[in-house]
Amino acid sequence: MGLLEVHGVTKTFGGITANSDVTLDVSEWEIVGLIGPNGAGKTTLFNCITGVYPIDSGVIRFRGTDISDLKTHERAELGIGRSFQNLGLVRGTTVLQNLITAQHMTVPYGVMAGMVGAPETYAVEREVVGKADQILNFTDLMEYRNEIVDDLPYGVLKNVELATVLATDPQLLMLDEPSSGLSPTESDRLGDILLRLREELGVTILMIEHHVPLVLRVCDFVYVLNFGTLLAQGKPKEIREHPEVIAAYLGGETDAA
Amino acid sequence: MTTAVEAVEVTPQGLIARRLVLLGILAVVLITPAVVSAPSAGLFAQAAVFGIIGLSLNVLMGYAGQISLGHQAFVGVGAFAAAFMTTDGGLPMYVSIPLAAVIGAVTASLLGLVALRIQGLYLALITLAYGLVAERSIFGIQPLTGGGAGKPAFRPAPFESDKIYAYLCLAVLGVILYLDWRMLRTKFGRALLALKSNEQVAASFGMNPVFYKVGAFVLAGALAGLGGGLLAFRQTQVVSQDFTFSTALTYVIMVVVGGLGSRIGVVIGSAFISYLPFLLDGFGRFLEGATTIRPLLWFGENLPVLKIAISALLLLLTITQFPGGIAQQLHPLTMWLSGKPFPKHEKAPRHKKKSLRKKGAFVGTDVADPAAGNGEHEEDPTSSEEG
């Protein structure tokens, strides 16, 4: 059974069809790539899956249950974590505070208990900081622990954001262009981290990515979107040689084989 | 960032010195109502109440990124409700003030539900309208507000003394400061900050935007109602002219000038604005005695009238020069006092923020720029002393 099943999803904005009858599957332990030229509807699909946009038709299932009508935060509670194209971080706070904030769902006490400073909250807060530190170590970001995020360069922030999403303890990690703004070496390191995530934490990943070497290295399967529809799917190597995909990216004509 | 500023390490002696200075400041605040005259103690009580009202608005504007230009309505509803319940309903003061907080929370929750649908400028307009409507309708109900003459609210036995009442207000402010501190360092406060930064991001962390937005309004309304109740018994006569739109503006100014998002800055800013008319009064009298220069004399006579102009000027200076307000100015001092290594030459972080914003590195924008200072005053949760 697939972890995430997107079946026949269509999403229009006014007269513009952003996603048309898109179907894709992500199984547990898989790293799946979602590629396509700019404006192909990749981020829209992410927003449909996470519940930012309601879908017009189709079904989205997570672990077999239909989540199409759930709110974003309810889907997050089921274990869908995501990153954003323009950084999903809390401004004006430190890297550590971001990782603490992201653990919202695993903090068991109520808001009132926290406000009055109930004794059990102190122990929980210590645990939360401990887990944040673990993640910072894992993602190699310890040196930025107490920096205000607004002061950090974009490349670092991309990694901080990944760490933040990890702090939400997701089963499905949805990454929107995780390597944008990273140097080739940095995106190599990102590849290492992604593979280790699967090995050590058993996280499933669905990622929008343009950086071909990274896709070839980490992805088990790739879906290609073009003009809102699924153009191709297959192993990364097949996709690289796929004539229609090449045409879509280079903007050329092709005789559909 | 760390390359530009040099962090200073703290020696044990330095830590003791800091603790002593902190204790000294606390002692001055605690002793003041006892040693000053009764009317001055009354002003002190008022400043403490303004601090509570400032913290109330800070929950919305500083933490949750919402705006309220009708905050005088919540304070006024609290004040009239408390006065009515005690004078007409016969409830004791210590029951009617907490009830005023509950009533404030209920009225504010209505506005919270509105805030779910609209944001930014339109929300500002709705809150403004809300305040004006309350002014014309609720505050015009004769039996509740006593019409133009106002509603009396007399204090019971031990609190008749302005000094003892000042201590009551100070104690309540202390409790609110504690709650505010714990809130910001736990679940609720973090959710509010996340929500202010970006609602989609907050939702992706599993935070229910509806719950936390309405929650912010409920909390702010409760604090405003509480402040209103305390204010009623401070003045012993609640008059509806005290809760007009210009009052709402004063509240916004004191929070922004104090420093959005910083509880200490907000309390200092609020106390300052609360004292401002009396300071100006005193300055005017001083000028009268000290000089015969005509323009200066004229200036002195008209100072109280210029109160609004001065507040507006302060607001302008804050927004353009020191977006973190008083809190930003005091930041090196507060860092020093809290016994942490502090950067010797603090640079206003807003320049960096600006450049980052230009690049569009962050999604979403704020209503008002709630500042550089935000969050920095928060000790990082690991270095806490309470272990």
Interface residues (C-beta under 8 A of the other chain):
Chain A: T50 G51 V52 K71 T72 H73 A76 E77 G81 R82 F84 N86 L87 G88 L89 V90 R91 G92 T93 T94 L96 Q97 I100 T101 A102 H104 M105 V107 Y109 G110 V111 A113 G114 M115 V116 G117 T121 Y122 E125 V128 V129 N146 E147 I148 D150 D151 Y154 L157 V165 T168
Chain B: M1 T2 Y178 L179 R182 M183 R185 T186 K187 F188 G189 R190 A191 L193 A194 S197 N198 Q200 V201 A202 A203 S204 F205 G206 M207 N208 P209 G215 G261 P349 K352 K353 L356 K359 G360 A361 F362 V363 P370 A371 A372 N374 G375 E376 E378 D380 P381 T382 E386
